[in-house]
Structures are given as C-alpha cells and as structure tokens.
Amino acid sequence: MAKMFFGDEATAIINFSYNLRYMMQDKNTSSTKVAKKIGVSPNLIRSYVKAQAKPTEEIIRLIADALECEPSELTKTYNYRMSED
C-alpha cells in the first residue's frame, strides 16, 4: 500500500516532484543517471518524480549536486494555478 501524505507535507512533496522533473528535463538527464550519480536505485528517484516518497535533506542535497543546481531550486514553491488573463 502506498504511503499517504497530507497538508504541508504533501505540498512539499508535490513541489519537489515538479521541480525534480523540470530540472531533469532541463539538464536532459534521467532518473537512472541521477540515481547512479548519487548511489541510490533508479526506482527511488522515480518515486520522488511521482511524488510517492519524501526525500531526506541529504538526498535533496545529493540530487541538487548531481543536477548542478541549488537545493532550493528543488524545494521552492510555485503557484500552479493558471491565470485567466
């Protein structure tokens, strides 16, 4: 059974998932390549991309290093609502 996340924790996980997916696309890399760089399984990275797992601060730092970005770029919050203009 998949773990359920609620409230602020769920929001943080969704933001991380979105940012991770964006940064991986921007860097033209895959979950397998990121996983290999930081020494974890590709399935773990995929679980972060799918917002099915909560990364530790250490994992966030390692992923940021692998993607050559700041950890804050992976954890920042966006307003996902589209403007009506």
N, CA, C and O atoms as CSV, one atom per row, in Angstrom:
chain,resi,resn,atom,element,x,y,z
A,1,MET,N,N,0.843,-1.180,0.000
A,1,MET,CA,C,0.000,0.000,0.000
A,1,MET,C,C,0.888,1.244,0.000
A,1,MET,O,O,1.863,1.314,0.748
A,2,ALA,N,N,0.556,2.210,-0.827
A,2,ALA,CA,C,1.326,3.447,-0.937
A,2,ALA,C,C,1.109,4.309,0.303
A,2,ALA,O,O,0.019,4.337,0.875
A,3,LYS,N,N,2.156,5.004,0.703
A,3,LYS,CA,C,2.064,5.899,1.844
A,3,LYS,C,C,1.302,7.150,1.421
A,3,LYS,O,O,1.480,7.647,0.309
A,4,MET,N,N,0.460,7.651,2.303
A,4,MET,CA,C,-0.322,8.850,2.024
A,4,MET,C,C,0.311,10.043,2.737
A,4,MET,O,O,0.776,9.923,3.870
A,5,PHE,N,N,0.325,11.185,2.070
A,5,PHE,CA,C,0.857,12.411,2.648
A,5,PHE,C,C,-0.265,13.443,2.664
A,5,PHE,O,O,-1.110,13.470,1.770
A,6,PHE,N,N,-0.262,14.292,3.689
A,6,PHE,CA,C,-1.337,15.266,3.849
A,6,PHE,C,C,-0.788,16.649,4.174
A,6,PHE,O,O,0.319,16.780,4.694
A,7,GLY,N,N,-1.566,17.671,3.865
A,7,GLY,CA,C,-1.274,19.045,4.254
A,7,GLY,C,C,0.023,19.571,3.684
A,7,GLY,O,O,0.348,19.349,2.518
A,8,ASP,N,N,0.766,20.281,4.539
A,8,ASP,CA,C,2.013,20.913,4.117
A,8,ASP,C,C,3.039,19.894,3.633
A,8,ASP,O,O,3.798,20.172,2.705
A,9,GLU,N,N,3.065,18.728,4.250
A,9,GLU,CA,C,3.993,17.678,3.822
A,9,GLU,C,C,3.688,17.259,2.385
A,9,GLU,O,O,4.599,17.102,1.572
A,10,ALA,N,N,2.422,17.081,2.081
A,10,ALA,CA,C,2.030,16.699,0.722
A,10,ALA,C,C,2.391,17.794,-0.271
A,10,ALA,O,O,2.868,17.504,-1.368
A,11,THR,N,N,2.170,19.038,0.100
A,11,THR,CA,C,2.510,20.164,-0.773
A,11,THR,C,C,4.002,20.197,-1.052
A,11,THR,O,O,4.415,20.409,-2.192
A,12,ALA,N,N,4.810,19.991,-0.029
A,12,ALA,CA,C,6.268,19.991,-0.195
A,12,ALA,C,C,6.712,18.860,-1.117
A,12,ALA,O,O,7.596,19.050,-1.952
A,13,ILE,N,N,6.113,17.703,-0.973
A,13,ILE,CA,C,6.472,16.558,-1.808
A,13,ILE,C,C,6.069,16.809,-3.260
A,13,ILE,O,O,6.818,16.474,-4.178
A,14,ILE,N,N,4.911,17.386,-3.468
A,14,ILE,CA,C,4.462,17.690,-4.826
A,14,ILE,C,C,5.363,18.744,-5.467
A,14,ILE,O,O,5.723,18.623,-6.637
A,15,ASN,N,N,5.727,19.774,-4.705
A,15,ASN,CA,C,6.649,20.789,-5.225
A,15,ASN,C,C,7.980,20.172,-5.602
A,15,ASN,O,O,8.515,20.458,-6.673
A,16,PHE,N,N,8.521,19.330,-4.737
A,16,PHE,CA,C,9.798,18.681,-5.023
A,16,PHE,C,C,9.681,17.837,-6.285
A,16,PHE,O,O,10.565,17.867,-7.141
A,17,SER,N,N,8.602,17.095,-6.398
A,17,SER,CA,C,8.377,16.243,-7.567
A,17,SER,C,C,8.366,17.071,-8.850
A,17,SER,O,O,9.039,16.728,-9.822
A,18,TYR,N,N,7.612,18.146,-8.849
A,18,TYR,CA,C,7.520,19.020,-10.023
A,18,TYR,C,C,8.891,19.603,-10.360
A,18,TYR,O,O,9.314,19.577,-11.515
A,19,ASN,N,N,9.580,20.126,-9.352
A,19,ASN,CA,C,10.887,20.748,-9.577
A,19,ASN,C,C,11.918,19.735,-10.046
A,19,ASN,O,O,12.718,20.034,-10.932
A,20,LEU,N,N,11.910,18.548,-9.469
A,20,LEU,CA,C,12.840,17.500,-9.869
A,20,LEU,C,C,12.601,17.116,-11.325
A,20,LEU,O,O,13.545,17.015,-12.109
A,21,ARG,N,N,11.365,16.908,-11.676
A,21,ARG,CA,C,11.025,16.554,-13.061
A,21,ARG,C,C,11.491,17.656,-14.017
A,21,ARG,O,O,12.079,17.370,-15.060
A,22,TYR,N,N,11.226,18.910,-13.657
A,22,TYR,CA,C,11.633,20.035,-14.501
A,22,TYR,C,C,13.152,20.090,-14.653
A,22,TYR,O,O,13.661,20.234,-15.765
A,23,MET,N,N,13.878,19.974,-13.536
A,23,MET,CA,C,15.343,20.074,-13.585
A,23,MET,C,C,15.948,18.914,-14.376
A,23,MET,O,O,16.919,19.103,-15.109
A,24,MET,N,N,15.385,17.724,-14.233
A,24,MET,CA,C,15.895,16.582,-15.003
A,24,MET,C,C,15.680,16.805,-16.502
A,24,MET,O,O,16.550,16.487,-17.313
A,25,GLN,N,N,14.528,17.349,-16.859
A,25,GLN,CA,C,14.274,17.654,-18.274
A,25,GLN,C,C,15.210,18.751,-18.755
A,25,GLN,O,O,15.771,18.665,-19.848
A,26,ASP,N,N,15.377,19.781,-17.935
A,26,ASP,CA,C,16.239,20.902,-18.296
A,26,ASP,C,C,17.685,20.458,-18.499
A,26,ASP,O,O,18.380,20.969,-19.378
A,27,LYS,N,N,18.130,19.513,-17.691
A,27,LYS,CA,C,19.503,19.001,-17.780
A,27,LYS,C,C,19.620,17.804,-18.725
A,27,LYS,O,O,20.696,17.230,-18.893
A,28,ASN,N,N,18.496,17.443,-19.334
A,28,ASN,CA,C,18.457,16.321,-20.278
A,28,ASN,C,C,19.052,15.050,-19.657
A,28,ASN,O,O,19.936,14.410,-20.227
A,29,THR,N,N,18.539,14.711,-18.481
A,29,THR,CA,C,19.027,13.523,-17.788
A,29,THR,C,C,17.849,12.654,-17.344
A,29,THR,O,O,16.692,13.066,-17.425
A,30,SER,N,N,18.159,11.472,-16.885
A,30,SER,CA,C,17.127,10.504,-16.495
A,30,SER,C,C,17.248,10.143,-15.021
A,30,SER,O,O,18.248,10.443,-14.368
A,31,SER,N,N,16.220,9.498,-14.520
A,31,SER,CA,C,16.252,9.026,-13.136
A,31,SER,C,C,17.382,8.019,-12.943
A,31,SER,O,O,18.003,7.975,-11.881
A,32,THR,N,N,17.645,7.224,-13.950
A,32,THR,CA,C,18.731,6.240,-13.861
A,32,THR,C,C,20.085,6.929,-13.718
A,32,THR,O,O,20.909,6.519,-12.901
A,33,LYS,N,N,20.313,7.967,-14.503
A,33,LYS,CA,C,21.589,8.695,-14.424
A,33,LYS,C,C,21.747,9.414,-13.095
A,33,LYS,O,O,22.824,9.388,-12.499
A,34,VAL,N,N,20.684,10.055,-12.625
A,34,VAL,CA,C,20.744,10.739,-11.326
A,34,VAL,C,C,20.995,9.719,-10.221
A,34,VAL,O,O,21.833,9.940,-9.347
A,35,ALA,N,N,20.275,8.612,-10.259
A,35,ALA,CA,C,20.442,7.571,-9.243
A,35,ALA,C,C,21.878,7.058,-9.201
A,35,ALA,O,O,22.454,6.882,-8.128
A,36,LYS,N,N,22.447,6.824,-10.377
A,36,LYS,CA,C,23.817,6.317,-10.440
A,36,LYS,C,C,24.803,7.320,-9.839
A,36,LYS,O,O,25.739,6.933,-9.140
A,37,LYS,N,N,24.591,8.610,-10.115
A,37,LYS,CA,C,25.485,9.646,-9.594
A,37,LYS,C,C,25.463,9.727,-8.071
A,37,LYS,O,O,26.481,10.028,-7.448
A,38,ILE,N,N,24.302,9.458,-7.472
A,38,ILE,CA,C,24.204,9.621,-6.016
A,38,ILE,C,C,24.172,8.304,-5.247
A,38,ILE,O,O,24.118,8.298,-4.017
A,39,GLY,N,N,24.206,7.183,-5.981
A,39,GLY,CA,C,24.313,5.886,-5.324
A,39,GLY,C,C,23.031,5.339,-4.740
A,39,GLY,O,O,23.049,4.676,-3.703
A,40,VAL,N,N,21.899,5.618,-5.409
A,40,VAL,CA,C,20.625,5.041,-4.977
A,40,VAL,C,C,20.000,4.322,-6.169
A,40,VAL,O,O,20.529,4.374,-7.279
A,41,SER,N,N,18.886,3.658,-5.939
A,41,SER,CA,C,18.233,2.938,-7.034
A,41,SER,C,C,17.434,3.911,-7.903
A,41,SER,O,O,16.912,4.909,-7.405
A,42,PRO,N,N,17.341,3.620,-9.189
A,42,PRO,CA,C,16.506,4.444,-10.063
A,42,PRO,C,C,15.048,4.481,-9.605
A,42,PRO,O,O,14.359,5.484,-9.794
A,43,ASN,N,N,14.584,3.391,-9.007
A,43,ASN,CA,C,13.199,3.363,-8.515
A,43,ASN,C,C,12.963,4.403,-7.429
A,43,ASN,O,O,11.869,4.962,-7.336
A,44,LEU,N,N,13.970,4.669,-6.611
A,44,LEU,CA,C,13.816,5.691,-5.574
A,44,LEU,C,C,13.642,7.062,-6.224
A,44,LEU,O,O,12.762,7.827,-5.829
A,45,ILE,N,N,14.467,7.374,-7.208
A,45,ILE,CA,C,14.338,8.654,-7.906
A,45,ILE,C,C,12.972,8.740,-8.577
A,45,ILE,O,O,12.322,9.785,-8.525
A,46,ARG,N,N,12.533,7.663,-9.200
A,46,ARG,CA,C,11.209,7.649,-9.836
A,46,ARG,C,C,10.097,7.887,-8.818
A,46,ARG,O,O,9.100,8.540,-9.127
A,47,SER,N,N,10.264,7.361,-7.611
A,47,SER,CA,C,9.239,7.582,-6.581
A,47,SER,C,C,9.178,9.049,-6.178
A,47,SER,O,O,8.107,9.547,-5.829
A,48,TYR,N,N,10.313,9.752,-6.220
A,48,TYR,CA,C,10.305,11.194,-5.956
A,48,TYR,C,C,9.634,11.937,-7.103
A,48,TYR,O,O,8.851,12.858,-6.871
A,49,VAL,N,N,9.932,11.550,-8.328
A,49,VAL,CA,C,9.334,12.195,-9.506
A,49,VAL,C,C,7.817,12.020,-9.502
A,49,VAL,O,O,7.084,12.910,-9.934
A,50,LYS,N,N,7.352,10.884,-9.018
A,50,LYS,CA,C,5.913,10.594,-8.976
A,50,LYS,C,C,5.254,11.071,-7.677
A,50,LYS,O,O,4.067,10.825,-7.464
A,51,ALA,N,N,6.009,11.746,-6.814
A,51,ALA,CA,C,5.503,12.250,-5.530
A,51,ALA,C,C,4.980,11.117,-4.647
A,51,ALA,O,O,3.977,11.271,-3.950
A,52,GLN,N,N,5.670,9.984,-4.687
A,52,GLN,CA,C,5.270,8.829,-3.880
A,52,GLN,C,C,6.168,8.621,-2.669
A,52,GLN,O,O,5.927,7.720,-1.866
A,53,ALA,N,N,7.210,9.452,-2.531
A,53,ALA,CA,C,8.123,9.326,-1.397
A,53,ALA,C,C,8.631,10.703,-1.015
A,53,ALA,O,O,8.700,11.614,-1.840
A,54,LYS,N,N,8.984,10.833,0.250
A,54,LYS,CA,C,9.505,12.096,0.774
A,54,LYS,C,C,11.025,11.991,0.880
A,54,LYS,O,O,11.539,11.133,1.598
A,55,PRO,N,N,11.750,12.863,0.167
A,55,PRO,CA,C,13.217,12.810,0.237
A,55,PRO,C,C,13.738,13.420,1.532
A,55,PRO,O,O,13.139,14.346,2.079
A,56,THR,N,N,14.844,12.899,2.008
A,56,THR,CA,C,15.505,13.497,3.167
A,56,THR,C,C,16.277,14.730,2.707
A,56,THR,O,O,16.481,14.929,1.510
A,57,GLU,N,N,16.701,15.549,3.652
A,57,GLU,CA,C,17.509,16.725,3.305
A,57,GLU,C,C,18.805,16.304,2.628
A,57,GLU,O,O,19.265,16.972,1.702
A,58,GLU,N,N,19.395,15.210,3.078
A,58,GLU,CA,C,20.634,14.717,2.477
A,58,GLU,C,C,20.411,14.300,1.023
A,58,GLU,O,O,21.226,14.609,0.153
A,59,ILE,N,N,19.319,13.606,0.763
A,59,ILE,CA,C,19.005,13.193,-0.617
A,59,ILE,C,C,18.777,14.423,-1.488
A,59,ILE,O,O,19.230,14.462,-2.631
A,60,ILE,N,N,18.087,15.415,-0.968
A,60,ILE,CA,C,17.865,16.646,-1.730
A,60,ILE,C,C,19.199,17.283,-2.103
A,60,ILE,O,O,19.386,17.712,-3.241
A,61,ARG,N,N,20.123,17.346,-1.152
A,61,ARG,CA,C,21.462,17.913,-1.439
A,61,ARG,C,C,22.195,17.087,-2.490
A,61,ARG,O,O,22.802,17.646,-3.403
A,62,LEU,N,N,22.144,15.779,-2.370
A,62,LEU,CA,C,22.819,14.914,-3.338
A,62,LEU,C,C,22.232,15.064,-4.739
A,62,LEU,O,O,22.967,15.137,-5.724
A,63,ILE,N,N,20.919,15.108,-4.821
A,63,ILE,CA,C,20.278,15.280,-6.128
A,63,ILE,C,C,20.627,16.641,-6.713
A,63,ILE,O,O,20.900,16.753,-7.908
A,64,ALA,N,N,20.619,17.666,-5.883
A,64,ALA,CA,C,20.990,19.008,-6.356
A,64,ALA,C,C,22.411,19.008,-6.900
A,64,ALA,O,O,22.672,19.593,-7.951
A,65,ASP,N,N,23.327,18.361,-6.200
A,65,ASP,CA,C,24.708,18.262,-6.696
A,65,ASP,C,C,24.755,17.537,-8.036
A,65,ASP,O,O,25.460,17.960,-8.953
A,66,ALA,N,N,24.009,16.455,-8.146
A,66,ALA,CA,C,24.000,15.675,-9.391
A,66,ALA,C,C,23.432,16.485,-10.555
A,66,ALA,O,O,23.856,16.325,-11.700
A,67,LEU,N,N,22.468,17.356,-10.251
A,67,LEU,CA,C,21.839,18.170,-11.291
A,67,LEU,C,C,22.494,19.543,-11.443
A,67,LEU,O,O,22.057,20.370,-12.244
A,68,GLU,N,N,23.548,19.766,-10.659
A,68,GLU,CA,C,24.284,21.035,-10.692
A,68,GLU,C,C,23.352,22.228,-10.488
A,68,GLU,O,O,23.334,23.178,-11.271
A,69,CYS,N,N,22.576,22.139,-9.401
A,69,CYS,CA,C,21.684,23.233,-9.032
A,69,CYS,C,C,21.717,23.377,-7.513
A,69,CYS,O,O,22.340,22.576,-6.816
A,70,GLU,N,N,21.055,24.385,-7.021
A,70,GLU,CA,C,20.945,24.594,-5.581
A,70,GLU,C,C,19.782,23.764,-5.024
A,70,GLU,O,O,18.772,23.591,-5.706
A,71,PRO,N,N,19.910,23.253,-3.803
A,71,PRO,CA,C,18.787,22.511,-3.210
A,71,PRO,C,C,17.489,23.325,-3.201
A,71,PRO,O,O,16.402,22.768,-3.348
A,72,SER,N,N,17.608,24.626,-3.029
A,72,SER,CA,C,16.405,25.472,-3.001
A,72,SER,C,C,15.653,25.453,-4.326
A,72,SER,O,O,14.446,25.694,-4.355
A,73,GLU,N,N,16.351,25.169,-5.424
A,73,GLU,CA,C,15.679,25.072,-6.724
A,73,GLU,C,C,14.784,23.835,-6.795
A,73,GLU,O,O,13.840,23.783,-7.583
A,74,LEU,N,N,15.088,22.862,-5.976
A,74,LEU,CA,C,14.287,21.635,-5.944
A,74,LEU,C,C,13.140,21.713,-4.941
A,74,LEU,O,O,12.186,20.939,-5.017
A,75,THR,N,N,13.236,22.648,-4.006
A,75,THR,CA,C,12.230,22.697,-2.944
A,75,THR,C,C,11.340,23.932,-2.994
A,75,THR,O,O,10.418,24.058,-2.188
A,76,LYS,N,N,11.602,24.846,-3.926
A,76,LYS,CA,C,10.799,26.074,-3.955
A,76,LYS,C,C,9.361,25.769,-4.353
A,76,LYS,O,O,9.061,24.757,-4.988
A,77,THR,N,N,8.494,26.680,-3.956
A,77,THR,CA,C,7.069,26.546,-4.170
A,77,THR,C,C,6.634,27.422,-5.330
A,77,THR,O,O,7.087,28.558,-5.469
A,78,TYR,N,N,5.764,26.891,-6.149
A,78,TYR,CA,C,5.176,27.634,-7.261
A,78,TYR,C,C,3.678,27.699,-7.080
A,78,TYR,O,O,3.079,26.872,-6.393
A,79,ASN,N,N,3.079,28.699,-7.710
A,79,ASN,CA,C,1.624,28.769,-7.786
A,79,ASN,C,C,1.245,28.101,-9.105
A,79,ASN,O,O,1.521,28.638,-10.177
A,80,TYR,N,N,0.615,26.937,-9.027
A,80,TYR,CA,C,0.319,26.150,-10.217
A,80,TYR,C,C,-0.952,26.586,-10.941
A,80,TYR,O,O,-1.236,26.097,-12.034
A,81,ARG,N,N,-1.704,27.484,-10.357
A,81,ARG,CA,C,-2.969,27.893,-10.986
A,81,ARG,C,C,-2.665,28.759,-12.204
A,81,ARG,O,O,-1.792,29.627,-12.169
A,82,MET,N,N,-3.383,28.511,-13.249
A,82,MET,CA,C,-3.207,29.266,-14.475
A,82,MET,C,C,-4.009,30.575,-14.383
A,82,MET,O,O,-5.116,30.603,-13.846
A,83,SER,N,N,-3.443,31.620,-14.899
A,83,SER,CA,C,-4.113,32.905,-14.935
A,83,SER,C,C,-5.269,32.862,-15.921
A,83,SER,O,O,-5.191,32.180,-16.942
A,84,GLU,N,N,-6.318,33.572,-15.627
A,84,GLU,CA,C,-7.474,33.631,-16.525
A,84,GLU,C,C,-7.280,34.692,-17.595
A,84,GLU,O,O,-8.107,34.803,-18.501
A,85,ASP,N,N,-6.211,35.474,-17.515
A,85,ASP,CA,C,-5.973,36.567,-18.482
A,85,ASP,C,C,-5.622,36.046,-19.838
A,85,ASP,O,O,-5.393,36.828,-20.760
